[in-house]
Amino acid sequence: MNILEIPFAKTLGMELNSNGVLELPFSERIHNHLQTIHASAQFALAETASGAALLQRFPELEGKLIPVLRDAQVKFRKPAQQNIMAYPSLNEEAVEKFQQQFSAKGRALIPVDVEVKDSAGTVTCTATYTWFMQGIES
């Protein structure tokens, strides 16, 4: 799946930068009342990056399960006044637990941490997205 083909990602204008990092260009159409990037746009960028991290980490499961966002914990740290990039990461202990549960039950939860930074490297948002993934029955 190409995450950039997700209609909402296209609407916001997400793109992969030259380093392959999911980026949201600073644009008036995603501003809030303070002319900074709206919190919901940051949330969407980070959530999309968390899903992309799962696709990258588990390519063998693509098309074999349905991922659904179950929970999100987000903290907005600084106003975003320039392009922002999302940096997801998966804890290896969480990956092992997910693999064990998914193998045993055909469904499992997995958290993905994401840091959103602006072009200057300032962290604007941190989040943890917990995904519920269930196998598709044949």
PLY file of the C-alpha trace (Angstrom):
ply
format ascii 1.0
element vertex 138
property float x
property float y
property float z
element edge 137
property int vertex1
property int vertex2
end_header
0.00 0.00 0.00
1.24 3.45 -0.88
0.37 5.67 2.09
0.54 8.75 -0.11
-2.46 7.39 -2.03
-4.67 7.52 1.08
-7.23 10.22 0.21
-6.81 12.15 3.47
-3.00 12.13 3.15
-3.41 13.54 -0.35
-5.85 16.19 0.89
-3.39 17.40 3.51
-0.50 17.35 1.02
1.73 14.77 2.72
4.80 13.72 0.79
7.97 11.70 1.19
11.02 13.95 1.31
14.38 13.15 -0.29
15.34 11.11 2.82
12.18 8.99 2.58
10.64 10.66 5.65
6.94 11.50 5.66
6.63 15.27 5.54
3.88 17.85 5.66
4.81 21.12 3.94
3.96 24.36 5.72
0.91 25.69 3.92
-1.86 28.16 4.66
-4.52 25.51 4.01
-3.43 23.57 7.13
-3.03 26.60 9.42
-4.90 27.18 12.63
-6.00 30.56 14.01
-2.36 31.35 14.95
-1.02 30.72 11.42
0.85 27.64 12.63
0.17 24.05 11.55
-3.15 22.88 12.99
-2.94 20.23 15.71
-5.16 17.88 13.71
-2.77 18.08 10.74
0.15 17.15 13.01
-1.92 14.31 14.46
-2.73 13.03 10.95
0.90 13.17 9.83
2.08 11.26 12.88
-0.74 8.69 12.66
-0.04 8.08 8.98
3.66 7.65 9.72
2.85 5.12 12.44
0.86 3.05 9.96
3.67 3.32 7.41
6.11 2.05 10.06
3.95 -1.05 10.53
3.84 -1.66 6.77
7.61 -1.39 6.62
8.21 -3.60 9.68
5.68 -6.30 8.69
5.57 -6.42 4.87
4.63 -10.10 4.99
1.32 -9.21 6.69
0.12 -6.71 4.09
-3.25 -7.85 2.76
-3.50 -10.51 5.49
-4.82 -8.34 8.30
-6.90 -5.29 9.01
-5.17 -2.57 11.05
-7.39 -0.17 12.99
-6.22 2.63 15.24
-7.36 1.79 18.78
-5.80 4.53 20.91
-3.68 7.67 20.60
-1.75 9.59 23.22
-0.51 12.91 21.84
1.40 15.81 23.35
1.84 19.04 21.41
5.10 20.66 22.46
5.88 23.66 20.23
4.01 25.54 17.48
4.86 24.22 14.02
5.84 27.18 11.86
7.60 25.37 9.01
7.56 21.98 7.28
7.18 19.08 9.69
8.42 15.49 9.45
7.28 12.38 11.33
9.74 9.87 12.78
8.06 6.64 13.92
9.73 3.93 15.98
8.78 0.48 17.19
9.99 -0.99 20.47
11.44 -4.46 19.81
9.83 -5.91 22.96
6.45 -4.69 21.68
7.19 -6.24 18.28
7.97 -9.62 19.88
4.82 -9.46 22.03
2.74 -8.54 18.97
4.18 -11.41 16.93
3.50 -13.91 19.72
-0.09 -12.74 20.25
-0.86 -12.46 16.55
0.52 -15.93 15.90
-1.50 -17.42 18.76
-4.80 -15.54 18.37
-4.83 -13.98 14.91
-5.14 -10.53 16.46
-3.00 -8.27 18.64
-2.24 -4.72 19.70
0.98 -2.88 18.92
2.07 0.63 19.94
4.07 2.88 17.63
5.87 5.95 18.98
6.19 9.00 16.73
8.16 12.20 17.06
7.20 15.13 14.83
9.96 17.66 14.15
10.07 20.84 12.13
12.72 21.64 9.51
14.98 23.07 12.23
14.79 19.85 14.26
12.49 21.23 16.97
10.09 18.63 18.34
6.57 19.95 17.83
4.63 16.84 18.85
5.17 13.40 20.37
2.66 10.58 20.24
1.99 6.91 20.74
-0.53 5.25 18.43
-1.80 1.83 19.44
-3.02 -0.28 16.54
-5.36 -3.26 16.77
-4.55 -5.73 14.02
-6.72 -8.70 13.16
-6.09 -11.34 10.57
-8.42 -11.60 7.60
-10.13 -14.97 7.58
-9.80 -16.84 4.30
0 1
1 2
2 3
3 4
4 5
5 6
6 7
7 8
8 9
9 10
10 11
11 12
12 13
13 14
14 15
15 16
16 17
17 18
18 19
19 20
20 21
21 22
22 23
23 24
24 25
25 26
26 27
27 28
28 29
29 30
30 31
31 32
32 33
33 34
34 35
35 36
36 37
37 38
38 39
39 40
40 41
41 42
42 43
43 44
44 45
45 46
46 47
47 48
48 49
49 50
50 51
51 52
52 53
53 54
54 55
55 56
56 57
57 58
58 59
59 60
60 61
61 62
62 63
63 64
64 65
65 66
66 67
67 68
68 69
69 70
70 71
71 72
72 73
73 74
74 75
75 76
76 77
77 78
78 79
79 80
80 81
81 82
82 83
83 84
84 85
85 86
86 87
87 88
88 89
89 90
90 91
91 92
92 93
93 94
94 95
95 96
96 97
97 98
98 99
99 100
100 101
101 102
102 103
103 104
104 105
105 106
106 107
107 108
108 109
109 110
110 111
111 112
112 113
113 114
114 115
115 116
116 117
117 118
118 119
119 120
120 121
121 122
122 123
123 124
124 125
125 126
126 127
127 128
128 129
129 130
130 131
131 132
132 133
133 134
134 135
135 136
136 137
